[in-house]
Amino acid sequence: MTDKEFTIKNYFDFFNEGKLMGNKCTKCGTIHVPPKKLCNKCYGTELEWFEFGGKGTLQSYSLIGVGARYFANQGYSIKKPYCFGVVKLEEGPHISGHIVGPDDFEQHPDNFKVGLPVKIKFLTIETEGKEPKIDLGFEPA
Ligand SMILES: [Zn+2]
């Protein structure tokens, strides 16, 4: 698929193409996200890029009112909390991300449940004076 190095920079660069990419050990089949240089399970170095389908289920979550400046800069506050959660991807690995939804979905805690089916939604984060950044998010599937 690609001979790009397994770096965090390349992992984030794939977000710009709308892809969540990890890597897979060709020896034991273990899938990593973000990609690793060495297999977590067998310590093998024979790895190949792996594209995730983008579906998963919410495993845990927090609604955060007083959070990181990164989120405060996006307009979140104690009156407008954001949801940050852990998603189990269909392919197995877990990954954390911003959970979003239509309208004010995030402001209604009843919308969130463990096991909620979600899919990737890449988020464009605008910061004044900076290039827009693409971040990993999920929305209800
Ligand atoms: Zn392995």
Backbone and ligand atoms as CSV (ligand in chain L), in Angstrom:
chain,resi,resn,atom,element,x,y,z
A,1,MET,N,N,0.832,-1.196,0.000
A,1,MET,CA,C,0.000,0.000,0.000
A,1,MET,C,C,0.871,1.253,0.000
A,2,THR,N,N,1.858,1.287,0.891
A,2,THR,CA,C,2.749,2.431,0.965
A,2,THR,C,C,4.028,1.982,1.652
A,3,ASP,N,N,5.147,2.613,1.296
A,3,ASP,CA,C,6.395,2.253,1.981
A,3,ASP,C,C,6.802,3.351,2.961
A,4,LYS,N,N,5.831,4.199,3.342
A,4,LYS,CA,C,6.125,5.236,4.338
A,4,LYS,C,C,6.602,4.593,5.634
A,5,GLU,N,N,7.476,5.307,6.331
A,5,GLU,CA,C,7.961,4.825,7.624
A,5,GLU,C,C,6.834,4.823,8.655
A,6,PHE,N,N,6.958,3.958,9.655
A,6,PHE,CA,C,5.952,3.879,10.717
A,6,PHE,C,C,6.237,4.940,11.772
A,7,THR,N,N,5.883,6.185,11.466
A,7,THR,CA,C,6.111,7.284,12.406
A,7,THR,C,C,4.781,7.919,12.785
A,8,ILE,N,N,4.786,8.622,13.909
A,8,ILE,CA,C,3.588,9.338,14.349
A,8,ILE,C,C,3.240,10.442,13.350
A,9,LYS,N,N,4.270,11.052,12.775
A,9,LYS,CA,C,4.005,12.097,11.777
A,9,LYS,C,C,3.216,11.518,10.599
A,10,ASN,N,N,3.637,10.372,10.095
A,10,ASN,CA,C,2.924,9.764,8.963
A,10,ASN,C,C,1.518,9.330,9.376
A,11,TYR,N,N,1.402,8.846,10.617
A,11,TYR,CA,C,0.084,8.463,11.152
A,11,TYR,C,C,-0.870,9.661,11.089
A,12,PHE,N,N,-0.407,10.832,11.560
A,12,PHE,CA,C,-1.250,12.025,11.523
A,12,PHE,C,C,-1.443,12.531,10.099
A,13,ASP,N,N,-0.415,12.400,9.262
A,13,ASP,CA,C,-0.555,12.842,7.862
A,13,ASP,C,C,-1.680,12.092,7.148
A,14,PHE,N,N,-1.860,10.820,7.492
A,14,PHE,CA,C,-2.950,10.046,6.867
A,14,PHE,C,C,-4.321,10.617,7.230
A,15,PHE,N,N,-4.442,11.309,8.371
A,15,PHE,CA,C,-5.723,11.936,8.725
A,15,PHE,C,C,-6.148,12.907,7.625
A,16,ASN,N,N,-5.154,13.600,7.036
A,16,ASN,CA,C,-5.461,14.564,5.972
A,16,ASN,C,C,-6.051,13.884,4.734
A,17,GLU,N,N,-5.781,12.583,4.601
A,17,GLU,CA,C,-6.351,11.820,3.483
A,17,GLU,C,C,-7.631,11.107,3.917
A,18,GLY,N,N,-8.071,11.373,5.171
A,18,GLY,CA,C,-9.273,10.732,5.674
A,18,GLY,C,C,-9.072,9.265,6.008
A,19,LYS,N,N,-7.839,8.916,6.396
A,19,LYS,CA,C,-7.555,7.508,6.693
A,19,LYS,C,C,-7.031,7.326,8.112
A,20,LEU,N,N,-7.566,6.321,8.802
A,20,LEU,CA,C,-6.980,5.898,10.067
A,20,LEU,C,C,-6.115,4.682,9.753
A,21,MET,N,N,-4.801,4.862,9.901
A,21,MET,CA,C,-3.847,3.822,9.532
A,21,MET,C,C,-3.064,3.349,10.752
A,22,GLY,N,N,-2.953,2.044,10.866
A,22,GLY,CA,C,-2.080,1.453,11.871
A,22,GLY,C,C,-1.125,0.544,11.119
A,23,ASN,N,N,-0.549,-0.400,11.821
A,23,ASN,CA,C,0.207,-1.407,11.087
A,23,ASN,C,C,-0.044,-2.798,11.650
A,24,LYS,N,N,0.254,-3.767,10.809
A,24,LYS,CA,C,-0.047,-5.164,11.119
A,24,LYS,C,C,1.239,-5.964,11.025
A,25,CYS,N,N,1.437,-6.828,12.006
A,25,CYS,CA,C,2.599,-7.722,11.998
A,25,CYS,C,C,2.306,-8.854,11.008
A,26,THR,N,N,3.192,-9.029,10.040
A,26,THR,CA,C,2.942,-10.075,9.034
A,26,THR,C,C,3.252,-11.471,9.593
A,27,LYS,N,N,3.922,-11.509,10.759
A,27,LYS,CA,C,4.281,-12.791,11.372
A,27,LYS,C,C,3.140,-13.332,12.242
A,28,CYS,N,N,2.592,-12.471,13.128
A,28,CYS,CA,C,1.569,-12.975,14.068
A,28,CYS,C,C,0.202,-12.319,13.892
A,29,GLY,N,N,0.110,-11.311,13.031
A,29,GLY,CA,C,-1.189,-10.710,12.743
A,29,GLY,C,C,-1.646,-9.619,13.694
A,30,THR,N,N,-0.832,-9.301,14.718
A,30,THR,CA,C,-1.225,-8.260,15.662
A,30,THR,C,C,-1.328,-6.905,14.940
A,31,ILE,N,N,-2.395,-6.177,15.252
A,31,ILE,CA,C,-2.627,-4.864,14.641
A,31,ILE,C,C,-2.363,-3.786,15.688
A,32,HIS,N,N,-1.622,-2.761,15.285
A,32,HIS,CA,C,-1.282,-1.662,16.196
A,32,HIS,C,C,-1.839,-0.346,15.674
A,33,VAL,N,N,-2.322,0.483,16.574
A,33,VAL,CA,C,-2.706,1.844,16.216
A,33,VAL,C,C,-2.460,2.740,17.429
A,34,PRO,N,N,-1.662,3.803,17.274
A,34,PRO,CA,C,-0.862,4.174,16.108
A,34,PRO,C,C,0.162,3.080,15.769
A,35,PRO,N,N,0.769,3.156,14.580
A,35,PRO,CA,C,1.729,2.121,14.171
A,35,PRO,C,C,2.951,2.057,15.082
A,36,LYS,N,N,3.507,0.874,15.216
A,36,LYS,CA,C,4.716,0.644,16.024
A,36,LYS,C,C,5.855,0.209,15.107
A,37,LYS,N,N,7.066,0.378,15.580
A,37,LYS,CA,C,8.217,-0.071,14.780
A,37,LYS,C,C,8.515,-1.546,15.046
A,38,LEU,N,N,7.989,-2.026,16.187
A,38,LEU,CA,C,8.237,-3.395,16.644
A,38,LEU,C,C,6.884,-3.974,17.066
A,39,CYS,N,N,6.606,-5.221,16.732
A,39,CYS,CA,C,5.340,-5.833,17.131
A,39,CYS,C,C,5.245,-5.925,18.653
A,40,ASN,N,N,4.108,-5.491,19.198
A,40,ASN,CA,C,3.864,-5.544,20.640
A,40,ASN,C,C,3.861,-6.965,21.182
A,41,LYS,N,N,3.462,-7.917,20.346
A,41,LYS,CA,C,3.265,-9.285,20.819
A,41,LYS,C,C,4.505,-10.160,20.614
A,42,CYS,N,N,5.023,-10.188,19.361
A,42,CYS,CA,C,6.128,-11.120,19.078
A,42,CYS,C,C,7.466,-10.401,18.864
A,43,TYR,N,N,7.468,-9.074,18.970
A,43,TYR,CA,C,8.667,-8.237,18.788
A,43,TYR,C,C,9.248,-8.328,17.382
A,44,GLY,N,N,8.448,-8.836,16.452
A,44,GLY,CA,C,8.884,-8.910,15.058
A,44,GLY,C,C,8.955,-7.517,14.431
A,45,THR,N,N,9.723,-7.414,13.372
A,45,THR,CA,C,9.864,-6.119,12.699
A,45,THR,C,C,9.273,-6.154,11.286
A,46,GLU,N,N,8.616,-7.279,10.947
A,46,GLU,CA,C,7.975,-7.386,9.632
A,46,GLU,C,C,6.553,-6.859,9.758
A,47,LEU,N,N,6.402,-5.561,9.468
A,47,LEU,CA,C,5.102,-4.915,9.645
A,47,LEU,C,C,4.672,-4.255,8.349
A,48,GLU,N,N,3.355,-4.162,8.170
A,48,GLU,CA,C,2.843,-3.466,6.989
A,48,GLU,C,C,1.710,-2.536,7.399
A,49,TRP,N,N,1.543,-1.435,6.642
A,49,TRP,CA,C,0.466,-0.490,6.939
A,49,TRP,C,C,-0.872,-1.204,6.847
A,50,PHE,N,N,-1.788,-0.756,7.684
A,50,PHE,CA,C,-3.116,-1.371,7.757
A,50,PHE,C,C,-4.149,-0.259,7.881
A,51,GLU,N,N,-5.138,-0.255,6.988
A,51,GLU,CA,C,-6.170,0.783,7.049
A,51,GLU,C,C,-7.401,0.261,7.768
A,52,PHE,N,N,-7.853,1.005,8.763
A,52,PHE,CA,C,-9.044,0.618,9.517
A,52,PHE,C,C,-10.304,1.024,8.754
A,53,GLY,N,N,-11.353,0.232,8.925
A,53,GLY,CA,C,-12.616,0.500,8.244
A,53,GLY,C,C,-13.347,1.700,8.823
A,54,GLY,N,N,-13.043,2.029,10.075
A,54,GLY,CA,C,-13.625,3.239,10.661
A,54,GLY,C,C,-14.816,3.011,11.567
A,55,LYS,N,N,-15.175,1.732,11.799
A,55,LYS,CA,C,-16.320,1.469,12.670
A,55,LYS,C,C,-15.855,0.883,14.000
A,56,GLY,N,N,-16.653,1.162,15.047
A,56,GLY,CA,C,-16.328,0.607,16.348
A,56,GLY,C,C,-17.460,0.835,17.321
A,57,THR,N,N,-17.176,0.538,18.589
A,57,THR,CA,C,-18.174,0.773,19.633
A,57,THR,C,C,-17.515,1.528,20.778
A,58,LEU,N,N,-18.315,2.414,21.373
A,58,LEU,CA,C,-17.836,3.213,22.493
A,58,LEU,C,C,-17.661,2.305,23.711
A,59,GLN,N,N,-16.481,2.343,24.332
A,59,GLN,CA,C,-16.186,1.460,25.470
A,59,GLN,C,C,-16.213,2.200,26.802
A,60,SER,N,N,-15.827,3.453,26.791
A,60,SER,CA,C,-15.904,4.285,27.990
A,60,SER,C,C,-15.847,5.718,27.523
A,61,TYR,N,N,-16.317,6.634,28.364
A,61,TYR,CA,C,-16.348,8.032,27.944
A,61,TYR,C,C,-16.448,8.936,29.151
A,62,SER,N,N,-16.069,10.180,28.952
A,62,SER,CA,C,-16.240,11.219,29.970
A,62,SER,C,C,-16.757,12.460,29.293
A,63,LEU,N,N,-17.692,13.125,29.948
A,63,LEU,CA,C,-18.112,14.450,29.504
A,63,LEU,C,C,-17.284,15.419,30.333
A,64,ILE,N,N,-16.552,16.285,29.647
A,64,ILE,CA,C,-15.559,17.118,30.313
A,64,ILE,C,C,-15.918,18.594,30.166
A,65,GLY,N,N,-16.119,19.230,31.318
A,65,GLY,CA,C,-16.486,20.651,31.323
A,65,GLY,C,C,-15.273,21.550,31.472
A,66,VAL,N,N,-14.323,21.107,32.267
A,66,VAL,CA,C,-13.092,21.878,32.452
A,66,VAL,C,C,-11.971,21.013,31.903
A,67,GLY,N,N,-11.641,21.255,30.658
A,67,GLY,CA,C,-10.706,20.361,29.987
A,67,GLY,C,C,-9.477,21.076,29.479
A,68,ALA,N,N,-8.802,20.393,28.590
A,68,ALA,CA,C,-7.566,20.916,28.004
A,68,ALA,C,C,-7.839,22.203,27.221
A,69,ARG,N,N,-6.827,23.066,27.183
A,69,ARG,CA,C,-6.938,24.319,26.436
A,69,ARG,C,C,-7.320,24.064,24.976
A,70,TYR,N,N,-6.797,22.960,24.449
A,70,TYR,CA,C,-7.109,22.557,23.072
A,70,TYR,C,C,-8.622,22.552,22.838
A,71,PHE,N,N,-9.389,22.050,23.820
A,71,PHE,CA,C,-10.846,21.989,23.676
A,71,PHE,C,C,-11.492,23.320,24.044
A,72,ALA,N,N,-10.952,23.997,25.049
A,72,ALA,CA,C,-11.471,25.320,25.420
A,72,ALA,C,C,-11.388,26.260,24.215
A,73,ASN,N,N,-10.304,26.145,23.452
A,73,ASN,CA,C,-10.133,26.983,22.259
A,73,ASN,C,C,-11.165,26.673,21.175
A,74,GLN,N,N,-11.794,25.506,21.285
A,74,GLN,CA,C,-12.837,25.140,20.311
A,74,GLN,C,C,-14.227,25.510,20.819
A,75,GLY,N,N,-14.279,26.234,21.949
A,75,GLY,CA,C,-15.560,26.718,22.460
A,75,GLY,C,C,-16.193,25.852,23.528
A,76,TYR,N,N,-15.484,24.818,23.986
A,76,TYR,CA,C,-16.043,23.973,25.041
A,76,TYR,C,C,-15.778,24.600,26.400
A,77,SER,N,N,-16.724,24.366,27.321
A,77,SER,CA,C,-16.618,24.972,28.649
A,77,SER,C,C,-17.471,24.155,29.613
A,78,ILE,N,N,-17.537,24.627,30.853
A,78,ILE,CA,C,-18.363,23.936,31.853
A,78,ILE,C,C,-19.840,23.922,31.413
A,79,LYS,N,N,-20.241,24.928,30.661
A,79,LYS,CA,C,-21.630,24.988,30.169
A,79,LYS,C,C,-21.813,24.211,28.875
A,80,LYS,N,N,-20.702,23.924,28.210
A,80,LYS,CA,C,-20.770,23.190,26.943
A,80,LYS,C,C,-19.671,22.124,26.963
A,81,PRO,N,N,-19.919,21.031,27.720
A,81,PRO,CA,C,-18.880,19.999,27.831
A,81,PRO,C,C,-18.660,19.248,26.520
A,82,TYR,N,N,-17.488,18.661,26.395
A,82,TYR,CA,C,-17.213,17.800,25.250
A,82,TYR,C,C,-17.070,16.372,25.751
A,83,CYS,N,N,-17.217,15.439,24.834
A,83,CYS,CA,C,-17.105,14.034,25.200
A,83,CYS,C,C,-15.802,13.477,24.649
A,84,PHE,N,N,-15.057,12.828,25.515
A,84,PHE,CA,C,-13.840,12.152,25.091
A,84,PHE,C,C,-14.002,10.691,25.470
A,85,GLY,N,N,-13.759,9.807,24.535
A,85,GLY,CA,C,-14.040,8.411,24.819
A,85,GLY,C,C,-13.017,7.457,24.247
A,86,VAL,N,N,-13.178,6.204,24.654
A,86,VAL,CA,C,-12.350,5.124,24.125
A,86,VAL,C,C,-13.245,4.258,23.251
A,87,VAL,N,N,-12.779,4.020,22.033
A,87,VAL,CA,C,-13.542,3.239,21.064
A,87,VAL,C,C,-12.797,1.950,20.771
A,88,LYS,N,N,-13.543,0.846,20.790
A,88,LYS,CA,C,-12.969,-0.431,20.339
A,88,LYS,C,C,-13.277,-0.529,18.850
A,89,LEU,N,N,-12.232,-0.520,18.036
A,89,LEU,CA,C,-12.409,-0.608,16.593
A,89,LEU,C,C,-12.852,-2.021,16.207
A,90,GLU,N,N,-13.606,-2.110,15.125
A,90,GLU,CA,C,-14.109,-3.398,14.632
A,90,GLU,C,C,-12.982,-4.424,14.486
A,91,GLU,N,N,-11.796,-3.933,14.126
A,91,GLU,CA,C,-10.643,-4.819,13.894
A,91,GLU,C,C,-9.951,-5.226,15.192
A,92,GLY,N,N,-10.401,-4.692,16.339
A,92,GLY,CA,C,-9.852,-5.127,17.627
A,92,GLY,C,C,-9.224,-4.063,18.502
A,93,PRO,N,N,-8.270,-3.282,17.973
A,93,PRO,CA,C,-7.591,-2.321,18.853
A,93,PRO,C,C,-8.526,-1.228,19.403
A,94,HIS,N,N,-8.097,-0.656,20.521
A,94,HIS,CA,C,-8.810,0.462,21.142
A,94,HIS,C,C,-8.075,1.756,20.818
A,95,ILE,N,N,-8.839,2.837,20.704
A,95,ILE,CA,C,-8.234,4.148,20.454
A,95,ILE,C,C,-9.123,5.206,21.089
A,96,SER,N,N,-8.512,6.291,21.547
A,96,SER,CA,C,-9.314,7.344,22.161
A,96,SER,C,C,-9.531,8.469,21.168
A,97,GLY,N,N,-10.603,9.206,21.380
A,97,GLY,CA,C,-10.894,10.322,20.487
A,97,GLY,C,C,-12.064,11.142,20.979
A,98,HIS,N,N,-12.262,12.259,20.305
A,98,HIS,CA,C,-13.355,13.180,20.590
A,98,HIS,C,C,-14.639,12.576,20.005
A,99,ILE,N,N,-15.665,12.438,20.823
A,99,ILE,CA,C,-16.933,11.879,20.350
A,99,ILE,C,C,-17.878,13.050,20.089
A,100,VAL,N,N,-18.359,13.146,18.876
A,100,VAL,CA,C,-19.228,14.263,18.500
A,100,VAL,C,C,-20.552,13.736,17.971
A,101,GLY,N,N,-21.473,14.642,17.733
A,101,GLY,CA,C,-22.753,14.254,17.163
A,101,GLY,C,C,-23.421,15.466,16.568
A,102,PRO,N,N,-24.575,15.265,15.963
A,102,PRO,CA,C,-25.264,16.394,15.347
A,102,PRO,C,C,-25.750,17.394,16.401
A,103,ASP,N,N,-25.864,18.634,16.022
A,103,ASP,CA,C,-26.375,19.721,16.873
A,103,ASP,C,C,-25.672,19.726,18.232
A,104,ASP,N,N,-26.454,19.671,19.309
A,104,ASP,CA,C,-25.837,19.719,20.639
A,104,ASP,C,C,-25.841,18.333,21.304
A,105,PHE,N,N,-25.622,17.320,20.476
A,105,PHE,CA,C,-25.572,15.919,20.914
A,105,PHE,C,C,-24.717,15.739,22.165
A,106,GLU,N,N,-23.561,16.429,22.175
A,106,GLU,CA,C,-22.612,16.232,23.279
A,106,GLU,C,C,-23.119,16.767,24.613
A,107,GLN,N,N,-24.087,17.672,24.560
A,107,GLN,CA,C,-24.568,18.268,25.803
A,107,GLN,C,C,-25.666,17.440,26.466
A,108,HIS,N,N,-25.973,16.282,25.892
A,108,HIS,CA,C,-27.005,15.420,26.467
A,108,HIS,C,C,-26.396,14.074,26.864
A,109,PRO,N,N,-26.046,13.951,28.137
A,109,PRO,CA,C,-25.376,12.723,28.596
A,109,PRO,C,C,-26.133,11.444,28.249
A,110,ASP,N,N,-27.471,11.528,28.152
A,110,ASP,CA,C,-28.260,10.331,27.825
A,110,ASP,C,C,-27.948,9.784,26.430
A,111,ASN,N,N,-27.348,10.604,25.585
A,111,ASN,CA,C,-26.986,10.143,24.231
A,111,ASN,C,C,-25.845,9.141,24.242
A,112,PHE,N,N,-25.085,9.119,25.340
A,112,PHE,CA,C,-23.897,8.276,25.379
A,112,PHE,C,C,-24.149,7.019,26.189
A,113,LYS,N,N,-23.722,5.893,25.630
A,113,LYS,CA,C,-23.850,4.607,26.322
A,113,LYS,C,C,-22.641,3.761,25.946
A,114,VAL,N,N,-22.203,2.948,26.876
A,114,VAL,CA,C,-21.161,1.980,26.541
A,114,VAL,C,C,-21.775,1.015,25.526
A,115,GLY,N,N,-21.064,0.767,24.462
A,115,GLY,CA,C,-21.568,-0.125,23.412
A,115,GLY,C,C,-22.185,0.613,22.239
A,116,LEU,N,N,-22.302,1.951,22.353
A,116,LEU,CA,C,-22.861,2.752,21.257
A,116,LEU,C,C,-22.029,2.543,19.981
A,117,PRO,N,N,-22.679,2.149,18.876
A,117,PRO,CA,C,-21.925,2.006,17.622
A,117,PRO,C,C,-21.498,3.390,17.112
A,118,VAL,N,N,-20.250,3.510,16.758
A,118,VAL,CA,C,-19.731,4.782,16.268
A,118,VAL,C,C,-18.911,4.556,14.991
A,119,LYS,N,N,-18.685,5.646,14.283
A,119,LYS,CA,C,-17.801,5.591,13.110
A,119,LYS,C,C,-16.917,6.832,13.122
A,120,ILE,N,N,-15.813,6.722,12.428
A,120,ILE,CA,C,-14.850,7.832,12.406
A,120,ILE,C,C,-15.450,9.054,11.750
A,121,LYS,N,N,-15.162,10.199,12.354
A,121,LYS,CA,C,-15.453,11.481,11.714
A,121,LYS,C,C,-14.207,12.340,11.921
A,122,PHE,N,N,-13.485,12.603,10.847
A,122,PHE,CA,C,-12.303,13.456,10.980
A,122,PHE,C,C,-12.755,14.889,11.178
A,123,LEU,N,N,-12.178,15.544,12.172
A,123,LEU,CA,C,-12.602,16.886,12.569
A,123,LEU,C,C,-11.561,17.905,12.128
A,124,THR,N,N,-12.030,18.980,11.554
A,124,THR,CA,C,-11.123,20.058,11.161
A,124,THR,C,C,-11.098,21.078,12.290
A,125,ILE,N,N,-9.934,21.242,12.893
A,125,ILE,CA,C,-9.794,22.145,14.027
A,125,ILE,C,C,-9.147,23.445,13.547
A,126,GLU,N,N,-9.899,24.515,13.670
A,126,GLU,CA,C,-9.397,25.834,13.257
A,126,GLU,C,C,-8.799,26.526,14.482
A,127,THR,N,N,-7.578,26.952,14.392
A,127,THR,CA,C,-6.962,27.734,15.456
A,127,THR,C,C,-6.457,29.017,14.820
A,128,GLU,N,N,-6.804,30.139,15.474
A,128,GLU,CA,C,-6.432,31.428,14.903
A,128,GLU,C,C,-4.932,31.505,14.647
A,129,GLY,N,N,-4.580,31.952,13.471
A,129,GLY,CA,C,-3.175,32.136,13.128
A,129,GLY,C,C,-2.432,30.865,12.784
A,130,LYS,N,N,-3.158,29.724,12.723
A,130,LYS,CA,C,-2.492,28.458,12.402
A,130,LYS,C,C,-3.228,27.761,11.267
A,131,GLU,N,N,-2.521,26.859,10.614
A,131,GLU,CA,C,-3.141,26.021,9.588
A,131,GLU,C,C,-4.203,25.147,10.262
A,132,PRO,N,N,-5.350,24.940,9.629
A,132,PRO,CA,C,-6.324,24.010,10.221
A,132,PRO,C,C,-5.690,22.631,10.403
A,133,LYS,N,N,-6.108,21.958,11.472
A,133,LYS,CA,C,-5.534,20.658,11.800
A,133,LYS,C,C,-6.659,19.621,11.731
A,134,ILE,N,N,-6.339,18.444,11.245
A,134,ILE,CA,C,-7.342,17.367,11.203
A,134,ILE,C,C,-7.108,16.471,12.422
A,135,ASP,N,N,-8.198,16.257,13.179
A,135,ASP,CA,C,-8.080,15.430,14.376
A,135,ASP,C,C,-9.064,14.247,14.264
A,136,LEU,N,N,-8.756,13.205,15.012
A,136,LEU,CA,C,-9.591,11.996,14.983
A,136,LEU,C,C,-10.793,12.171,15.905
A,137,GLY,N,N,-11.972,11.965,15.356
A,137,GLY,CA,C,-13.184,11.971,16.151
A,137,GLY,C,C,-14.067,10.810,15.747
A,138,PHE,N,N,-15.121,10.626,16.532
A,138,PHE,CA,C,-16.112,9.587,16.216
A,138,PHE,C,C,-17.498,10.179,16.382
A,139,GLU,N,N,-18.443,9.672,15.599
A,139,GLU,CA,C,-19.845,10.076,15.730
A,139,GLU,C,C,-20.704,8.820,15.742
A,140,PRO,N,N,-21.941,8.932,16.235
A,140,PRO,CA,C,-22.805,7.744,16.233
A,140,PRO,C,C,-22.936,7.175,14.820
A,141,ALA,N,N,-22.892,5.862,14.700
A,141,ALA,CA,C,-22.954,5.237,13.360
A,141,ALA,C,C,-24.405,5.122,12.897
L,1,ZN,ZN,ZN,3.895,-10.031,15.786
